[in-house]
Protein backbone atom coordinates (compact mmCIF):
# COMPACT_ATOMS: atom_id res chain seq x y z
CA UNK A 1 0.00 0.00 0.00
CA UNK A 2 1.46 3.33 -1.00
CA UNK A 3 1.19 6.64 0.81
CA UNK A 4 1.24 10.12 -0.75
CA UNK A 5 2.92 13.10 0.88
CA UNK A 6 2.47 16.58 -0.60
CA UNK A 7 5.90 18.19 -0.96
CA UNK A 8 4.80 21.37 -2.75
CA UNK A 9 1.44 22.99 -3.39
CA UNK A 10 0.51 25.58 -6.01
CA UNK A 11 1.81 28.52 -3.97
CA UNK A 12 5.15 26.88 -3.29
CA UNK A 13 5.61 25.84 -6.93
CA UNK A 14 5.01 29.44 -7.99
CA UNK A 15 7.30 30.78 -5.27
CA UNK A 16 10.24 28.52 -6.15
CA UNK A 17 9.88 29.24 -9.87
CA UNK A 18 10.00 32.97 -9.12
CA UNK A 19 13.15 32.44 -7.05
CA UNK A 20 14.74 30.31 -9.76
CA UNK A 21 13.99 32.95 -12.43
CA UNK A 22 15.70 35.60 -10.29
CA UNK A 23 18.69 33.31 -9.68
CA UNK A 24 19.03 32.71 -13.43
CA UNK A 25 18.99 36.46 -14.09
CA UNK A 26 21.47 37.22 -11.31
CA UNK A 27 23.93 34.50 -12.29
CA UNK A 28 23.78 35.45 -15.98
CA UNK A 29 23.62 39.22 -15.39
CA UNK A 30 20.41 39.58 -17.39
CA UNK A 31 19.10 37.91 -20.53
CA UNK A 32 21.87 38.69 -23.04
CA UNK A 33 22.74 35.47 -24.91
CA UNK A 34 20.38 33.42 -22.73
CA UNK A 35 17.90 30.78 -23.95
CA UNK A 36 15.65 28.26 -22.20
CA UNK A 37 15.16 24.68 -23.38
CA UNK A 38 12.50 22.55 -21.71
CA UNK A 39 12.68 18.76 -21.73
CA UNK A 40 9.36 17.18 -22.70
CA UNK A 41 6.95 17.16 -21.01
CA UNK A 42 7.12 18.74 -17.55
CA UNK A 43 10.29 20.65 -18.33
CA UNK A 44 8.54 22.43 -21.20
CA UNK A 45 5.77 23.75 -18.97
CA UNK A 46 8.31 24.87 -16.36
CA UNK A 47 10.49 26.55 -19.01
CA UNK A 48 7.41 28.45 -20.25
CA UNK A 49 6.72 29.67 -16.74
CA UNK A 50 10.35 30.68 -16.17
CA UNK A 51 10.29 32.54 -19.49
CA UNK A 52 7.19 34.45 -18.37
CA UNK A 53 8.74 35.36 -15.02
CA UNK A 54 11.98 36.47 -16.70
CA UNK A 55 10.03 38.57 -19.22
CA UNK A 56 8.05 40.16 -16.38
CA UNK A 57 11.21 41.05 -14.47
CA UNK A 58 13.47 42.13 -17.35
CA UNK A 59 10.89 43.37 -19.85
CA UNK A 60 12.85 41.34 -22.42
CA UNK A 61 12.08 38.19 -24.36
CA UNK A 62 14.16 35.04 -23.97
CA UNK A 63 14.20 32.41 -26.73
CA UNK A 64 12.73 29.10 -25.67
CA UNK A 65 12.96 25.65 -27.20
CA UNK A 66 11.42 22.24 -26.64
CA UNK A 67 13.53 19.10 -26.55
CA UNK A 68 12.30 15.54 -27.00
CA UNK A 69 14.91 13.06 -25.78
CA UNK A 70 13.07 9.79 -26.42
CA UNK A 71 15.54 8.37 -28.94
CA UNK A 72 18.56 9.60 -26.94
CA UNK A 73 17.62 7.69 -23.79
CA UNK A 74 19.81 4.73 -22.87
CA UNK A 75 16.67 2.80 -21.99
CA UNK A 76 14.51 3.68 -25.00
CA UNK A 77 14.31 0.07 -26.15
CA UNK A 78 12.72 -0.84 -22.80
CA UNK A 79 10.00 1.80 -23.21
CA UNK A 80 8.33 -0.21 -25.94
CA UNK A 81 8.82 -1.43 -29.45
CA UNK A 82 7.67 1.86 -30.93
CA UNK A 83 8.28 4.64 -28.41
CA UNK A 84 6.21 7.78 -28.87
CA UNK A 85 8.51 10.46 -30.25
CA UNK A 86 7.42 14.09 -30.12
CA UNK A 87 8.80 17.02 -32.02
CA UNK A 88 11.87 18.90 -30.89
CA UNK A 89 11.42 22.62 -31.52
CA UNK A 90 14.48 24.81 -31.22
CA UNK A 91 13.86 27.84 -33.43
CA UNK A 92 17.02 29.77 -32.56
CA UNK A 93 20.73 29.15 -33.13
CA UNK A 94 22.21 27.21 -30.22
CA UNK A 95 25.74 28.32 -31.11
CA UNK A 96 27.20 30.77 -28.57
CA UNK A 97 24.03 30.77 -26.44
CA UNK A 98 23.94 30.11 -22.70
CA UNK A 99 21.30 27.39 -22.52
CA UNK A 100 19.25 26.82 -19.38
CA UNK A 101 18.05 23.23 -19.64
CA UNK A 102 14.80 22.80 -17.65
CA UNK A 103 13.29 19.61 -16.24
CA UNK A 104 10.80 18.74 -13.52
CA UNK A 105 12.63 16.05 -11.48
CA UNK A 106 16.32 15.20 -11.34
CA UNK A 107 17.00 11.64 -10.21
CA UNK A 108 19.76 9.48 -11.74
CA UNK A 109 20.96 12.08 -14.25
CA UNK A 110 20.33 9.84 -17.24
CA UNK A 111 17.55 12.07 -18.65
CA UNK A 112 19.88 15.07 -18.52
CA UNK A 113 22.68 13.11 -20.21
CA UNK A 114 20.26 12.24 -23.01
CA UNK A 115 19.15 15.89 -23.23
CA UNK A 116 22.75 17.07 -23.53
CA UNK A 117 23.34 14.59 -26.36
CA UNK A 118 20.19 15.78 -28.14
CA UNK A 119 21.05 19.44 -27.61
CA UNK A 120 24.55 19.03 -29.07
CA UNK A 121 22.98 17.87 -32.35
CA UNK A 122 21.82 21.50 -32.74
CA UNK A 123 25.25 23.04 -32.29
CA UNK A 124 27.72 23.98 -29.62
CA UNK A 125 26.29 26.28 -26.97
CA UNK A 126 28.46 28.70 -25.05
CA UNK A 127 27.39 26.88 -21.90
CA UNK A 128 24.61 24.77 -20.44
CA UNK A 129 23.11 25.13 -16.98
CA UNK A 130 20.46 22.95 -15.42
CA UNK A 131 17.26 24.10 -13.68
CA UNK A 132 15.03 21.52 -11.99
CA UNK A 133 11.91 21.87 -9.89
CA UNK A 134 12.87 18.91 -7.66
CA UNK A 135 16.27 17.32 -7.02
CA UNK A 136 15.71 13.97 -5.33
CA UNK A 137 19.30 12.72 -5.29
CA UNK A 138 20.53 9.22 -6.19
CA UNK A 139 22.71 10.31 -9.10
CA UNK A 140 24.24 7.62 -11.31
CA UNK A 141 26.06 10.21 -13.44
CA UNK A 142 28.08 13.28 -12.37
CA UNK A 143 25.32 15.81 -13.15
CA UNK A 144 24.31 18.59 -10.75
CA UNK A 145 21.77 21.38 -11.23
CA UNK A 146 22.65 25.07 -10.86
CA UNK A 147 19.04 26.02 -10.05
CA UNK A 148 16.86 23.89 -7.77
CA UNK A 149 13.31 24.56 -6.62
CA UNK A 150 13.41 21.99 -3.82
CA UNK A 151 15.96 19.36 -2.81
CA UNK A 152 14.56 16.34 -1.03
CA UNK A 153 16.01 13.11 0.26
CA UNK A 154 14.18 10.08 -1.06
CA UNK A 155 14.60 6.35 -1.07
CA UNK A 156 15.24 4.82 -4.48
CA UNK A 157 11.97 2.93 -4.14
CA UNK A 158 9.93 6.13 -3.75
CA UNK A 159 8.50 8.25 -6.57
CA UNK A 160 8.26 11.98 -6.99
CA UNK A 161 5.28 13.00 -9.13
CA UNK A 162 4.96 16.53 -10.48
CA UNK A 163 1.49 17.64 -11.50
CA UNK A 164 1.07 20.90 -13.44
CA UNK A 165 -1.96 22.87 -14.59
CA UNK A 166 -0.80 22.72 -18.19
CA UNK A 167 -1.17 18.93 -18.10
CA UNK A 168 -4.75 19.17 -16.90
CA UNK A 169 -4.19 18.99 -13.17
CA UNK A 170 -3.35 21.30 -10.36
CA UNK A 171 0.15 22.41 -9.43
CA UNK A 172 1.57 20.06 -6.81
CA UNK A 173 4.50 17.78 -6.12
CA UNK A 174 3.79 14.46 -4.43
CA UNK A 175 6.14 11.95 -2.84
CA UNK A 176 4.75 8.45 -3.21
CA UNK A 177 6.07 5.98 -0.67
CA UNK A 178 5.29 2.39 0.18
CA UNK A 179 5.42 -1.08 -1.27
CA UNK A 180 4.98 -1.91 -4.90
CA UNK A 181 6.93 1.07 -6.22
CA UNK A 182 9.80 0.40 -8.60
CA UNK A 183 12.73 2.57 -9.60
CA UNK A 184 12.10 4.37 -12.84
SULKA-V777339 format. One record per run of one state. SS is the DSSP state (A for helix, B for strand, O for the rest). FROM is the first residue (numbers start at 1). TO is the last residue. If there is no record, write none. Layout:
ss from to
SS FROM TO
SS FROM TO
//
This chain:
ss from to
O 1 1
B 2 8
O 9 9
A 10 28
O 29 33
B 34 39
O 40 41
A 42 58
O 59 62
B 63 67
O 68 69
A 70 72
O 73 75
A 76 79
O 80 88
B 89 89
O 90 97
B 98 106
O 107 109
A 110 120
O 121 126
B 127 135
O 136 146
B 147 151
O 152 158
B 159 163
O 164 164
A 165 167
O 168 171
B 172 178
O 179 184
//
